[in-house]
Amino acid sequence: LFFCTAHGDTRKFMESHNLPEELRIIDLSTDYRLDAPGNDFIYGLPELNRKYIIRSKRVANPGCFATAIQLALLPLAKNLLLNNEIHVHAITGSTGAGQKHLDEIRQSLSKLQNSFSAPINFIPVRGNFSRGIFASLYLDCPVEIELLKDLYNSYYDDHNFTFLTDKMPDLKQVVNTNKCLLYLEKHDNKLLIVSVIDNLLKGASGQAVHNMNL
């Protein structure tokens, strides 16, 4: 059962209906993304929780901004490198809608790096294109660029849809696909990360189908 409902409506439906125990549910709203007492939904970012999604009967699909930003940062968190303020500027197509996303981003990063407490400064902007998200992030990072590329390639090596590219990506490369393309650059001690996805596929329904297949 896919819930493609407005935020708040999934919870109302779940609380007012008796659903079969074996029914597998994927919710595209914000209702169950955050850990809370009594919440038995798994956060459905395959690049983070694939082994749990496979065993779960209830999955909370991530938000589109949250997907693009988390995929840019997960390898750094895995290697305990998120120790400085993070700056994010993300442009979304006119079909996108930014909801509460920083809490789910922080929740995911903290699962990989317990010590993560750095501020996330996030500026969302609407672009004059119909679909897609172009996110650019920067932070202080003392690690050499070639080692960083190795860390990213290693993290995403066995994931189907997220790839590191050597050239600045273009939205045309991901629109109408379930891909995320990542690009890294070093400017002195600053690490620039660019993350591009289709907000309606990798950022929504495509990821929901990926979760269903898992």
N, C-alpha and C positions, 0 to 999 in steps of 0.2 A: 504494500500500500504506500503510494507516494502522496505525501501531503504537500500540495502546491498552494498553500493557503496563506492568508495574511498573517503577519506576526500576531500571536496571541490566540489565533483560532485553532491551531493544532491542539494546544493544551486544553481548550474548552471541549473539543471533540473527544479527546482521550479521556477526560474526566466524566463525560456524560454518556459514554458508550462502553459496553463490555466487548472488548475485542478478543478474538481467539488467541490463546497463549502462543501458538506456533506461528502466528501471522508476523511476517517480516515487514518492518516499517522504516521508511526513509522520509525524514521531515526536512523540507527545504526552508523552513522559517527559523527564526532565532530562538524558538521556545525552549529547546533542550540542549543548546550548544554549550552552556556553562555547567560545570560540575556543581551538583547540589544534592542534599539529602533526598533520597527517593527517586533521583533521576538515574534511570538505568540505560539511557542512550549513550552510545559511543560517539565521540566526535569524529565525523567522517572525512578526515583528511588522509587519504590513502598513504601519502608519503610520510606520515607520522604514525598512523594507527592501523596499518593494513592487517597485522596479525589479529588485532582485536575486532576489527570490522568483520573479518571472515567468520569469527565465532559468535558475533552479536546478532540479535534479532531486531534491534532498534538502533538506528543510526541518525545522528543529527548532522545534516549537510552543512558545511562551512559557508560563510558569506563570501562574496566575490572579492572585495578588498582584502579581507582576511586571508584568502587563499593566495593571492598574488604576493602579499607581504610576508606571510609565513614561509612560502617556498623560497623567498629570497634570503631568509634568515636561519632556517632550520640547520643547515650544515655548520653554521657558526655556533649555534647553541649546543649542538652535539659535541663540539670541540671546545666548549667553555670559553668562547671568544666574545660573548656579548657582555662586555664590561663597561661600555661607554654609552653615552646618550645616542639615541638613534633618531635620525631625521628622515621623514618619508613624505614624498610629494607624489600623489597618484592622480592620474587623469582617467576618468571613466566616460564611456560612450553614453549617449542620451538615453539608452535603455537601461542604464544601471541605476542603482539606488544604494547609497551608503547608509548602513544602519549601525547599531552598536557593534563595533568590531575590535576595539583595542583590548577589551576584556578577554575575548577568545584568543587573540594573538598572544597576549601575556600568559594565558593559561597553558597554551601549547609550548611556548618557548621555555617556560618554567619546568615542564616535564622533562625536557632534555638537559636543562641547566638549572639546577636547584637554586643557585646563587643569583639568578637573573633578577635584577631590580632596577635596571637602567630606565630612565624616562624614554617614552616613545612620542616624538613630536610628529603629528600626522596632519597633513593638509590635503583634503580631497578636493578635486576640481572636476567640473563637467567639461568634456571636450566637444568639439563640433563634428564628431563622427558618431556613427550609429551604434557601434558595439566595440567592446574591447576595453582593457585596462592597461595603461602604461604607467608603471610605478618605478620611481627612482628613489633609492635609499642611500644614505651615506653615514658613516660612523668612523671613529678612530679605531684602527686595527694595525698592530705592529708586525703582522705576518707578511712575508713576501708573497707576491701575486701568484707565482707558480705553485707554491705550496697550497695557497687558497684554492686554486683551480683543481688541484689534486683532491682536496677535501670535498669540494662540491661534486666532482665526478664520481668519487667513491661513494658519497651519500646517495646519489641518484642513479647509481649504476644498475640497480635491479628494479627501477621504477619505469613504467611504460611511457609516461607522458611528459616528464620534466627533464630538460636538457640544458647543458651549459654550451653557449655559443661563443666563438671568438670575435664576432662582429656585432656591433650595436644592433639589436633586433628591431624589427618593424612589426607593427600590429598586423599587417597583411600576412605575416608568416603564421599567425596563430588564430585569426578570426575564422570561424567555421570549423575549428578543430578543438580537441580536448588537451592541447599542448600548453605547457608553460616553457618559455625560453628565458634563460638567465644569462646575464653578461656582467663581467667583473672588470674593474679598472682600479689602479692605485694612483692616487695623487698625493705624493709625499706620504704622510701617515694616514691619510683618509682612504677608506675603501668605498668605492661607488659600486652599487649593485642595481642593475636594471632588471625588472621582472615584467613580462608581458603575457597576458592571457586573454581569452575570449570570456567576458564576464557572464555570458549566457550559457556557455558550455562548461569549460573548466571551472568557471566561477558559479555554476548553478546546475543546470539539468545534466550536462555531460558528466560532471562529477557524481551526480546522483546515480546515473546509469553505471558508472564505474563502481560505485559502492554496491549497487545491485549485483553486478557481475562477481564481485568479491564474495 
